[in-house]
Amino acid sequence: MRVYSKMMLKLLAMASLLAVASVCKATSTSLLDELVSQKSAVLDLIQRKSTKRLLAFAQDEAFADYFNAADDKSRTAAKARIDRLSLNLQLTLKLDSVGTLNNAGGVISRANNGQVDDHTTLSVATPTFFDEAFERKPNSVSVSIGHDFSENRCMVMTYATPIKIGNVKRGVVYLSQKLVNYQLPFFNKFRSEDGVYVVAVNEAGTVFADSRLSAMNVCRRSDLDSTQRTAVLSEQGLCTQTLLESPLQERIIDDGHDNRYEIAQQKSAFWTVIGVKKNPVKKNKKL
């Protein structure tokens, strides 16, 4: 029978505890990674579908007919087709709005709330997304966050692409979706009571989906600008800027108050999904 010394038994016990801790940490990390991956996949699916439908719409011959029209009658007929296509797309995909802009940012056509807006009542202000979209290459899409055209001023995600007829850019076509479409997958199918939350942040640093908020709050806070919105949505736990500035491979970061948080990130072309494990463990104080 083999006899172990007390020191050996202590070492074996410590090794067992370390092994268990390692397994628990690996399990926690893998679950956080999986959660972030799931939420990122949902957003990427929305983005791919929206991009595909928008680019297909932008290729319709109605735009060439409109911009190349030889007379007002032909242009009016082409616009009527653009209106019908816009309305059909808006209703089919349950979008906030679908619109066409000329090369100065003026509205040519816009379907909104189940109807084509009267041209005489359209806003003359150039949408904030126009310049970025117009400068893009054909068959590429800009994605941005801004306000919709309603009195409620809800936040929307807008996909936009330039219209090129021949070798000349003639305008921009776009579709907008309310941010509730992005918030619902985070809120309805996720519970944050277990000390974990997930946020989605665009390139400008604006949080547009947060598992700690209900879908309704996305619209209620829509009057905030990007800086204020980021601050309000990040009022619990780590600030968004700290999360965005941390390297993607970083797993543990500090909040500046002697607390440590476990994080997981997944970056796509237009946004970053960040998972954070709350209930931080205090760092060991130096003796």
Helices and strands as residue ranges (DSSP letters): H 6-58, H 61-67, H 72-92, E 97-102, E 107-112, E 115-116, G 119-121, H 130-135, E 142-147, E 155-165, E 168-178, H 180-187, E 196-202, E 207-210, H 215-220, H 226-233, H 240-245, E 252-254, E 259-267, E 271-282
